[in-house]
Amino acid sequence: MKPSLPKGTRDFTSEQVLKREHIFTTIKEVFATYGYAPIETPAMEALATLTGKYGEEGDKLLFKVLNNGDYLAKANAEALEAKDSDKLISSIAKRGLRYDLTVPFARFVVMHQNDLQFPFKRYQIQPVWRADRPQKGRYQEFYQCDADVIGSESLIYEAEFLQIFDTVFSKLNLKVNIRYNHRQILLGVAQYAGIEDKFVDMTVALDKKDKIGDQGVLQDLDYRGVDQEAAIKVLELVNETDPAVFEAKVSTTPAGAEGFDEIHQIQTYLSNYSPTNTFTLDPTLARGLSYYTGCIFEVESTETPMGSIAAGGRYADLTSLFGMPNMSGVGISFGAERIFDVMQTLERFPSELGNVLDALILPMDPESLGPAFDLASKLRAGGKQVDIYPKAAKMQKQMKYANARKVPFIIIIGEDERASGMYSLKNMLTGDKQETSLEELHSII
């Protein structure tokens, strides 16, 4: 059997895992600075929990998990005969892999509401799965790094998340453009064009504008039953190059006026903050997920093409889907896989991340294996990360192994070292050699 991976998934080497942990640790530390606490949820959720929360495009990308045992025994015979997948699925699959961390978080809040203090701030770093077409920066299994606050309508949290984006990417040494918009501003665009009843269709089409262009948006809106004249009006409005003109037109609508009022409040909170990266109010930013109702965010690298590497937004009442109304929330998500790819491309990972070991012990003869093992035990007890070459071998072979493992120090034990009770230490970076005692090893390494 030829070994292979499911499409859209990846293996990670030890070096890559350390680099990913660098990303996770950086994000966690920033989340903690802002008062967010960690939670975890299962990889699987009930399909009823997931379905209908991500819009029509998202529902198509849900991974379904077949029922245990003979899943066809209780299958809808009529749907099976007709090969109707939509009708069949409810009878053969009750669970699905989570599509994101936000909907499971809403379910978590409802189930644990009596144990939480509101507003509740949480972060969560776990894998999610989407049956998307794999391509550069897009995988079917990937990690999300989310932070949400639920139980407050305060716009101070939107301002806080813009700061979090800026802080994380500054710490990761990446230059980004942090775009933001407001769903009420988009609703104002729909009202201005006279297609409020087609608001969801409009946002789904606009969300793909950077990929399909203006003509593609017009074609998509036409397919969705939007009048061509109204569609052109939408595009002309979102393509307006003068922000003041755009705001003046959209603010003539009730939704648009409300959206801009909130945007101005967020900007006021940030008026004394000096970002490292760029904050951009982008009227074309739509975020196709249907649960967003307020301010929305999307972050892109300005140094290499990759698409969105972080995103988020305000959802007014997501928990009502699970029987708990009036719990407004807002959250963001960092796309760890894309951030990893960007940092790999730009070579922005710290060089020392590949160093798993503090030192490698090289035994020069069979009699030195015992003393090497004893030395490793003592150094490990002192908190050092140490390994031993497992047998006596030629120096050239052992040195090749040490170089491949990128160890900063090697400790040589042979007949002379056993006789003297001292150890030969070599700094692999500088090439310096010295004879040392056990005590000196602890302080030098």
N, C-alpha and C positions, 0 to 999 in steps of 0.2 A: 504494500500500500504506500502510495506516495504521500508524504505529509503535506498538509495544506491548512489554511485558515479560512473560516467563513469570510465572505467578502465584507469589506467595510470594517474589519477588525485588524488589530496589530499586536505583535509581540513587542516587548521592550527589554532591551539588555540592561544589565546592572547600571551601566553608566547613564542610560536613558532614564531609568527609574529614579536615580539620584537627581537628575535634572528636573524631572516632573515633581519630585518632592520639594525641590527648591521653589517651584511655582506655587505649590499647595501651601507650603509653610509661609511664604510671603503674603499670600492672600489671607490665610488664617490670622496672621499677626495683625494685619490691618483691620479685619473684621472684629477681632477681640478689642482692639483699641477703641472702636466705636460702640462697644458694649453688646456685641452679638454673641450668643451662646450656641454651642453645637447640638444638633440632633441628627438622628438617622432614621430612615424609613426602609421598608422591604424593597427588594428589586422588583417584585411583582405586586400589582394592585388588582382589585376587581375591575374587569373591563367596564362595568357600569360607572366606576369612579373616573375612568379615563376618557371614555367616549363622549363626544360632544363638547369637550372643553377647549379644543385646539383649532376649531374651524374645520371646514371641509377638507382642506389640504392636510392638516395635522392628523385627522382621523384615518386617512389612508395610509399613514406612516406608522401606525401602531403595530407592534409585534404582539401577536396573539399566542397564548400558551394553551396547547391542547389539554382537554380534561384528562385526568389520570385513568389508567386502565383502558378498557375497550371504549374509546371515545365515540366510535360510530354506533354503538349499541343504542344510544338515545338520540341519534342524529335525526334532524328533520328530514324524513324520507322524501317528501315532495321537493324540498330545496335541493337535496342531494341528487335526485333524479334530474332536476332542471339545471343542475350545476350553477345554482344561484348562491354565490359565496356570501353575499350580504345577509340573506335569510338563514343560511346554514350555520354561520359562525356562532350565533347565540346558543345553538344546541350542542356545539362540540368544544367551545372554549368559554370559560367563565373568568379567565385571568389574562392579564397582559403585562409585558415589561413596561416599566414607567418610561414615559416619553420625555418628561422633564421632572424637576423637583418641586415646582410650584403647586400643582394640583395635589400631589401627595401631601404637601405641607398644609394645604387648606383642609384636607381630610384629617390630618394629624391634629390640627388646632381644634376641630369640632369634637374629636374623640377624647382629647385631653384638656378641654376647656376649663374644667374644675381644678386642674393642677397648674394652670398658667397665670401669670400676672400680665395684664394688658396695659399699655401696648407691649406686645411680646416680640422680642428681636432674636432671630435665630440665623445661624449659618449652617450650611450642609454641603459637604463635598463627597459626592458619590457618582457612580456611572449611570447613564441613561441610554436608551436604545431607540433608534428611529430607522424604519425601513426605507431609507433615502438612497438615492443613487450615489454610490461612492465616487468621490473625486478629490482633488487637492483641497485639503482643509475640511473635508466633509466625510464623516465616518458613520457607520451604523451603531457602533458602540463607542461612547466617549464620556469623559467626566465633565460634570458641571460643578461650578463652585458658586453656590447661591447664598445670598443674604436677603432676608425679608423682615419687615416689621409689620405687624398686623394689630388692628385695634385702635387706629388713630387716623384721622384725616389731615393731620398737620403736614403742611408742605415743607416743614423743616427737614423731613426725612428725604424728600427729593433732592434738596440742596446737599444733604449729607451724602447721598449716594453719588452725586457728581464729584464730591471731594474724594470719596473712596475710589472711584475709577481713576482719578488723577493721581492719587497717592500710590495705588498698587502699581500702575504702569510706570510711574517714576522710579519706584523701588526696583522694578524689573528692567530698568534702563531701556524702555521702549517709548518711542514718540507716537502719539495717537491723536486722532480727532474724536472728541466725545460729542456726538450729535444728540440733540434732544428735541422733542416736539410734544404736542398735547392732542389726545384723541378728540377733545372737544373742538380744537382748531380744525381738525380734519372733518369733524361733523359739520362745522361751520362752512367748510369748502363744499360739502355735499349740499347743505342748505342753500348756499349761494348759487350753485349750479342747478338747483331744483330737483335733486335726486336723493333726498334724505332717505327715501324708502330703499335706496340701493347703496346705503352707506357701507355695509359689510363688503359688498361686491367691489366698491370703489377702493377700500383699504387693501383688499387682497390683491387687486391689480396694481395699485401704487407701490405695494411692498416689493414688487418684482421689477420696478422701474429701472433700477441700476443694472439689471440683468437683461431685460428685454427691450429697453428703450421706449421712447414716446410712442412709436408706431405700434410696438407690442402691447403697450398699455391700452391704446385705442382699440386694437383688435380684441383684447381680452374683455374690455368693457362692452364692446359690441356683442361678443359671445354671451355675456351675462345679461344682456337685454337693456343696457344703458343707451339712451338716445345719443346719437353721434354728436349732435350739437352740444349737448350737455357734457359729453366726454371731453370735447375740445375745450370747453369752458373750464373744466377741472384742470386740464393740463396747462392751459395758459395761466391759470391762477397759481398753481404750485411751481411753475417755471418763472414766475415774476422775480426779476433780479433785484428790485428795490424792496427791502423788507418793510419799509414804511407804507408803501403802496399795498403790499400784500396784507399787512395788518389792518389797514384802513378798510379794505374791501371785506375781509373775513369778519371783522368786528361789527359789521352791520347786521350780522346774524346773531341770534341769542346764544347759540353754542360757541361761536367764535369769540364773542365778547367774554364769555366765562373762561374759555381756555386761555386767552391772553391775560386776563386778570391774574390767573394762577401762575402763569409763566413769569409775569413781572414780579410777583411776590417771591418766587424762587430766586430770581435774579437779584432781588433786594437782599436776601439772606447772604448771597455770595459776593455782595458788593465790596467787601473788605478782604476777600480771599484772592490770592494771586496764584492761579494755577500754573503748573509746569507745562501742561498740555493745553490744547485748544478746546474751548466750549463753543459749539455751533448750534444755533436754533435753525433746524432744517424742516421746512414745511412739507417736504416730500417723504419724510420718515413716517412710515405707517405702522410697522409692526403688525403683521397679519393675524396674530393670535387674538381670538375673539373676546378673551376675558379682560383685555386692557381697556380702561375707561378714562384714564387721566394722563398724566405726564408719561412719556415713553422715552427710552434711551437706546442708543446703539453706538458702539465704539469700533473704530477701524484703525489699522496701522497706517501711518503716513510714510512708512519707509519701505514697505514691500506689499504687493497685492495679496490679499487673503480673504477679504470679506469681513463680516462682523466677527469680532473676537470677544465681545461682551455686549450685553443688552439687558433690558428690563422695562419695568413700568408700573403704573398704579392700576390696581384692580379694585373696584368699589365694593363688590359684594360676592366674592368668589365662594366664601364659606356658606352662603345661602343655598348653594347647590347641594349641600350636605345637611341642611336643616338649621343653620345658624345665621340668620340675617344680620345686616347692619354691622359688618366687620370689615371696614375698609383696610386695604393693605397696599404696600408697595415693595417691590423687590427687584434685585438685579442678579445677573448670572454671568460668570466668567467662563468662556469656552477654553478649557485647559488644553485640549488637543491643538487648537489653532494657535494659541499662545505659544505652545511648545514648538510648533512648526515655524512660527515667526522668529522665535529666539534662536532656533537652529540655523535658519537661513541667514540671520544677521550676526550669528556667532556672539550672542550676548550672555551666554551662561558663564558664570565664574569658572575660571580654569581649575580651581581646586576641587570642584564637585566630583571629578572622576576618581579621586583618591579615597578608596574605601579603607585602605590600611595605613597605619602609622609606621609600621616596620615589617620587614620580612626577614626571617632567620634562615640562614643558609648553612646546613651541616656539611662539613668537608669530608667526613668519613663516617662509616656506620657507627663508630663509638660515640660520635657527637650527637646522634639523634636523641638519646636520653637527656643529656644536658640542654639540648635545644628545646625539648618539650618542657623541661623544668623552667627554663628561662621564659618561655612563652606564657606559662601559667602564672609566673610572678608578675610579668608585665601586664597581662590581662587583668589580674587582680587589682592592679594599680590604675585601671581604667584605659589602658592602651588597646588599640585595635591591631592585633598581631597575628601573623600566620607563619607557618613553617614549610619550607620546601620538604616534601615527604620522604626523600631518600638522598643519600650521598650521591652526588653526580658531579660531572666536570663543572668548573667555575663558569665557563662560557655558557653552558646550558642553563644554569641557575640564574645567571645575570640576564639572559634573554627573557626568562620568565619574570624576573623582577621588573624589567623595563616594560614588559607587556602589561603588568598590573599597576604600573605607574606609582610604585611605592617611593616615598620620600627618603626612607632610610633602609639600609640592609645591615644585618648583624651577622658576622661570620664567626662560626665556631669550628675549630679544628684542633689538632693535637696541641699546638702552641697555646691556644686559648684555654684548653682544659687544664694544661699544666700551670698556667699563670693565674687562672681565676679571673682574667680580664676578657673583654670582648672587643673584637674589631668592628668598629662602626663606620659606615660610609654614608655620607650625604649624597644622594643620587642627583641632586640639583647642582651642587657646587663641585662635587668630586672629592671633597675633603675627607680624609681618613684620620681616625684617632683610636687609641686604646682607651676603653672606658670600663668603669665598674658598674654593677647593677644600679647603684644609687644615681650615678651620673646618667645612665640610660633613661631613667625615669624623668630627669629634669631636661635632658636634651631633646628627646623624642616628642 
